[in-house]
């Protein structure tokens, strides 16, 4: 047995017990109590038991205490292995992932972990396991998510500019109104609901894949919906077709839902039945058309996702009347919760100041 290491004497046993009682680290406290017992003259083997350790471990902590004082008795957590990729290499990897693969060069249309594993090895000379590539991607801010569909004919510059210029656009549509007339901002869209229904994600045990009914018939109806996020209200009709007649009926329905004495600025896409000159737009509504092929600017698209995820998907509708009833029930569920309409429908750029 090696000779006992002499304990530094600039702390008394009382000092160490006071530090132990005030420490927020349980392991540090018990080590301080063991060292206090040593200063009191207790046999070191017995003193070690006070701290739940053997004599050799106590010797090690005495050396740490002699070098670093009470702070040396705290647990030292390992920082792990230093990263193999430098910060500059991680930035280059992030840029590569964000740019995406070149199908002609890489032979794939999306990055997989195995593809990035090979590229990291080829470019940086570092071999990672495929799972580690996934951890690296999360570390630098990426997650594995579904892409949002984009129409190939969409002009991204126009879509990006619309929210920035929305205030001026809306103000131009307000020019004909009396200055003190209340103005409401509404959004409108249509969704096709039918027997060719969708399936949505659900909770299930790992390793299983739950099954849901999927009809192969094609009967359908159209849910015309409009919301006013600020008021948390909506107006909807279920129609057999998406055409001028259905749109006219929907405009009339919105007109009676707009607050008394207010004027509605109705933002909608450029579908043919929206832009046709045969529509008789009610006097309390002005139509404001969104950029072409830009569904992401219309929050009613998110309303459809909400209705399908909660009430319309994973179902089979036997008849057309069942489709109509399901659409009505789903919309009624929505309008019964104004806070949901407001939460889903609000957009930072979509506001009006009319004075």
C-alpha angles and dihedrals in degrees: 000000000000118000117273115264112242113246120230112253104209088097121059124215088253090053091053093049090051090051090048093053092050098044120109090203114084095201092050090051095054092046091051089051091052091051091047088055090052090053088051088059099255118155107269095233090056091043089053091055091057088064094041096249141105126256095261091053089049088053090054092051091048088057091048090049092049091052102039107015122224092335088062089066093066120102113268110218117210114246089210126226117332112257115270093215118063121229090257091052091049089053090052090049091051090050090050093051093047093049092050130213127308104232092210092052105032100028095227136092096215135025118261123191090248090055092051090045090060093044093050089051093047097044103034103021092235122130115213130176113249091246090053089056087059091051090049091052091053090047092057094047107270130126133183104254140154116266121241111242116245127193109242090227095054117124102221093194092058092047092050092047096050098073090046092053097035095105092054092044093052092044090056090055090051095057095098095052127093109264097244098042112123114245128205127197115222134179124207137192143142132238128198111227121185154124092294087075132174134245122226134198119276138179114268138154117281113265094028131097112206119219126226130185115266116190120215097203124102109217110133148162135202124243110208107200137177131178138193103207096193093056094033093230135127142193123207144167131190110223134179093229139025101234144116094283092053092046092050090052090050094050089052090051092050090048093060091046095054110100114268111271093010130115122224124220101204115201114200142149127264100260113154094250089053097053102037114121093227091077115108100213111207116247093245094056132073119190117227113187121217121220115282118272094007108123091156089074092060115077091198085077086065090047089059090051090051093049094047094046094050109029116003110045128077090036141111120219113204098194141016089254089057089054092051092048093049092050092049092048092049093050092046089053088054099048090047087069109053091176090062092054090049093046095049098036105045117105124184092225095046105086136114132213111191118181 
